[in-house]
Amino acid sequence: MLMRADPREFQPALVRLQELPPSPLGRRMLWAALRFLAVIVCTIAAGFLFWQQSAEVASQAVPAAHPEIAPKPEARPVPGNQFPVPQAGDSPSLPTLEQSDSSMRATLAALFGRGIFEEYFSPQSIIRRIVATVDNLPREKVVQRLMPVRPAGGPLVLTGEGVNRVLDAGNAARYLPYVAMAESVDVGKLVAAYVRYYPLFQQAYRELGYPSEYFNDRLVQVIDHLLAAPEIESPVKLVQHKVLYEFADPELEGRSAGQKIMMRIGPENAARVKARLRDIRRELTGQPPKP
């Protein structure tokens, strides 16, 4: 039996966004918006395990029955709606956000394949998980139990010992299925689903504590933030103070959860994701990313 999600569980210290314009760019921008969601949804869980030694960290996961206390969202000026989403047109009426899981499961299974959905996706509170994860990317942490997809399997692949321990180049292979899945999905159908369900995405975003802001505006901000992640070609040194691995370089360790994910998935995977994000950003705004 599926449990109803408590909206408060999806209120960590998150950031925000807004929608997309109904001009000639509108339809193209939406093709891009969901494409971005696909990339992020499919790579976030994979990259998150970089910190973890699987068995030990799994024992530290926050139980779903005990939602953490959410920090109050940060206050900041509210700009106008920069990227409004065009109306979806004639479409069947939407379920409520609380009753949307069944419809979303069927939609995602049709887009990715039922086997892929069952293997990689979390089947409950799907829209809230997507919104919370995207919103968390520019912050310090992404909450694993709120992710819309399951983490990459297998242990972290390392080389060397002590101060010479580095992330092995072979570790990137753990994330290839997520990147490939994001690249292979039918973008048109994905965007059509996003347009249809957008009111529920927006509702979930407002529930996080941003009643005057827009999820698609947040999306553009997150894209720019991820594109700014450092490009690391040399072996990445790691340290292990207790259980979790961290970047040995304090400047890299001080980066956001989203930028760390971009660095952890390996330079080739990151390049593929960034190339897609640049195309998406151009479609969303009609402009290339700022240098």
C-alpha positions in Angstrom: 0.0 0.0 0.0 1.4 3.5 -0.9 1.8 6.0 1.8 0.7 9.6 1.5 3.6 12.0 1.6 3.8 14.8 4.1 4.6 18.0 2.2 6.7 19.2 5.1 9.1 16.3 4.4 10.0 18.1 1.1 11.0 21.3 2.8 14.8 21.1 3.3 16.8 24.3 2.8 15.9 24.5 -0.9 16.3 27.2 -3.6 13.9 28.4 -6.3 12.9 28.9 -9.9 10.2 30.1 -12.3 8.4 29.3 -15.6 8.8 29.8 -19.4 7.4 32.4 -22.0 4.5 31.7 -24.4 6.2 33.3 -27.4 7.5 31.3 -30.4 10.1 30.2 -28.0 7.5 28.7 -25.7 7.2 25.3 -27.3 10.9 24.9 -27.9 11.7 26.0 -24.3 9.5 23.3 -23.0 11.2 20.7 -25.1 14.3 21.7 -23.3 12.8 22.0 -19.8 11.9 18.4 -19.5 15.0 17.3 -21.1 16.9 19.0 -18.3 14.7 17.3 -15.8 15.5 13.9 -17.4 19.3 14.6 -17.2 19.2 15.8 -13.6 16.8 13.2 -12.3 18.9 10.4 -13.9 22.3 11.6 -12.8 21.7 13.0 -9.3 21.2 9.7 -7.6 24.1 8.2 -9.4 26.5 10.9 -8.4 25.4 11.0 -4.8 27.0 7.8 -3.8 30.4 9.4 -4.4 30.6 10.3 -0.7 29.5 6.9 0.4 31.1 3.6 1.3 27.9 1.8 0.5 27.2 -0.4 3.4 28.3 2.0 6.1 26.6 5.0 4.7 23.4 3.1 4.0 23.1 2.5 7.8 23.1 6.3 8.3 20.2 7.0 5.9 17.4 9.0 7.5 14.4 6.7 8.0 11.3 7.7 6.0 9.2 7.4 9.2 11.2 10.3 10.8 11.2 13.3 8.5 13.9 15.7 9.3 13.1 19.2 10.5 13.4 21.5 7.5 15.3 24.8 7.7 13.2 27.8 6.7 13.8 28.8 3.1 16.2 31.8 2.6 14.6 35.1 1.9 15.5 36.9 -1.3 13.9 39.4 -3.7 11.3 38.0 -6.0 11.8 38.9 -9.7 9.0 38.8 -12.2 8.0 35.5 -13.9 10.9 35.3 -16.3 10.1 32.1 -18.1 6.3 31.4 -18.0 5.2 28.0 -19.2 2.6 28.1 -22.0 -0.8 26.6 -21.4 -0.9 22.9 -22.2 -4.1 23.3 -24.3 -6.9 20.7 -24.2 -5.9 17.8 -22.0 -7.5 15.6 -19.5 -8.0 17.0 -16.0 -5.1 16.6 -13.6 -5.2 14.5 -10.5 -4.4 16.3 -7.2 -0.8 16.4 -6.2 -1.4 13.8 -3.5 -3.1 11.5 -5.9 -0.7 12.0 -8.8 1.7 9.0 -8.3 -0.4 6.5 -10.2 -0.6 8.7 -13.2 3.1 9.7 -13.0 4.2 6.1 -12.7 2.3 5.2 -15.9 3.7 8.2 -17.7 7.3 7.6 -16.7 7.0 3.9 -17.5 5.7 4.7 -21.0 8.6 7.2 -21.5 11.5 5.1 -20.2 10.1 1.6 -20.3 8.5 -0.3 -17.5 11.6 -2.3 -16.7 13.8 0.9 -16.5 11.2 2.6 -14.3 10.9 -0.2 -11.9 14.7 -0.6 -11.6 15.7 3.1 -11.3 12.8 5.2 -10.2 11.2 5.7 -6.7 7.5 5.1 -7.2 6.1 7.4 -4.4 5.8 11.2 -4.2 7.4 11.4 -7.7 6.6 15.1 -8.5 7.7 16.3 -5.0 10.9 14.3 -5.3 11.8 15.8 -8.6 11.1 19.4 -7.5 12.9 19.0 -4.2 16.0 17.4 -5.8 16.3 20.0 -8.6 15.8 22.8 -6.0 18.5 21.3 -3.7 21.2 21.1 -6.3 22.8 24.5 -5.7 22.8 23.8 -1.9 25.3 22.0 0.3 23.4 18.7 0.3 20.9 16.6 -1.7 18.8 14.5 0.6 19.1 10.9 -0.7 15.7 9.7 0.5 13.9 12.4 -1.4 15.6 11.7 -4.7 13.3 10.5 -7.6 15.7 7.8 -8.7 17.7 5.2 -6.9 21.5 5.6 -6.4 24.1 3.9 -8.5 25.0 0.4 -7.4 28.3 -1.0 -6.4 31.1 0.5 -4.3 33.1 3.6 -5.0 36.1 2.7 -7.3 39.3 4.1 -5.8 43.0 3.8 -6.5 45.9 4.3 -4.1 46.2 4.5 -0.3 46.2 7.2 2.3 47.1 10.7 1.0 47.5 9.2 -2.5 44.0 7.8 -2.7 42.2 9.1 -5.8 38.9 8.5 -7.6 39.6 5.8 -10.2 38.7 6.7 -13.8 36.7 3.5 -14.0 34.3 4.8 -11.4 32.5 6.8 -14.1 31.2 3.6 -15.6 28.8 3.3 -12.7 26.9 6.4 -14.0 26.7 5.5 -17.7 23.2 3.9 -17.5 21.8 7.2 -16.1 23.4 9.4 -18.7 22.4 7.0 -21.5 18.9 6.9 -20.2 18.6 10.7 -20.1 19.9 10.9 -23.7 17.7 8.2 -25.1 14.3 9.3 -23.9 11.8 10.8 -26.4 12.1 14.5 -25.7 8.9 15.4 -27.4 6.8 13.0 -25.3 8.8 14.0 -22.2 8.1 17.7 -22.7 4.4 17.0 -23.4 4.2 15.2 -20.1 5.9 18.1 -18.3 3.6 20.6 -19.8 0.6 18.6 -18.8 1.7 18.2 -15.2 3.4 21.6 -14.8 0.7 22.9 -12.4 1.5 20.1 -10.0 5.3 20.8 -10.3 4.5 24.4 -9.5 2.3 23.5 -6.5 5.0 21.2 -5.1 7.5 24.1 -5.5 5.3 26.5 -3.6 4.9 23.9 -0.9 8.6 24.1 -0.3 8.2 27.7 0.9 8.3 29.8 -2.3 4.7 30.9 -2.8 5.6 33.8 -5.1 8.2 32.1 -7.3 8.2 29.7 -10.3 9.7 26.3 -10.8 10.9 27.0 -14.3 12.8 30.1 -13.3 14.6 28.0 -10.7 15.4 25.5 -13.5 17.3 28.1 -15.5 19.2 29.2 -12.4 20.1 25.5 -11.7 21.3 25.0 -15.2 23.7 27.9 -15.0 24.9 26.7 -11.7 25.7 23.2 -13.0 27.4 24.6 -16.1 29.7 26.5 -13.7 31.0 23.2 -12.2 34.8 22.9 -12.5 36.1 20.6 -15.3 38.6 18.2 -13.7 40.7 16.1 -16.0 43.4 15.0 -13.6 42.9 12.3 -10.9 40.8 13.6 -8.1 42.3 13.2 -4.6 40.0 12.1 -1.8 40.3 12.0 2.0 38.3 10.0 4.4 38.0 11.7 7.8 35.4 9.3 9.2 33.0 7.3 7.0 32.4 9.5 4.0 34.9 10.4 1.3 35.5 14.1 0.6 37.5 16.0 -1.9 41.0 16.6 -0.6 41.0 20.1 -2.2 39.0 22.4 0.1 37.9 24.6 -2.8 36.3 21.6 -4.5 34.8 20.3 -1.2 33.2 23.7 -0.7 31.2 23.4 -3.9 27.5 22.7 -3.9 25.9 19.3 -4.1 25.1 19.7 -7.7 28.5 20.8 -8.8 30.1 18.0 -6.8 27.9 15.6 -8.7 29.1 17.0 -12.0 32.7 16.5 -10.9 32.1 13.0 -9.5 30.5 11.4 -12.5 33.7 11.7 -14.5 34.8 14.2 -17.1 33.3 12.4 -20.2 29.9 12.0 -18.5 30.0 15.6 -17.3 30.9 16.8 -20.8 27.9 15.0 -22.2 25.6 16.4 -19.6 26.9 19.9 -19.9 26.5 19.8 -23.7 22.9 18.9 -23.2 22.4 21.6 -20.6 23.9 24.3 -22.9 21.4 23.3 -25.6 18.6 23.3 -23.0 19.6 26.7 -21.7 19.7 28.1 -25.2 16.2 26.7 -25.9 14.8 28.0 -22.6 16.0 31.5 -22.9 16.9 32.1 -26.6 20.4 32.9 -25.5 23.6 30.9 -24.8 24.8 30.6 -21.2 26.8 33.6 -20.0 30.5 32.9 -20.2 
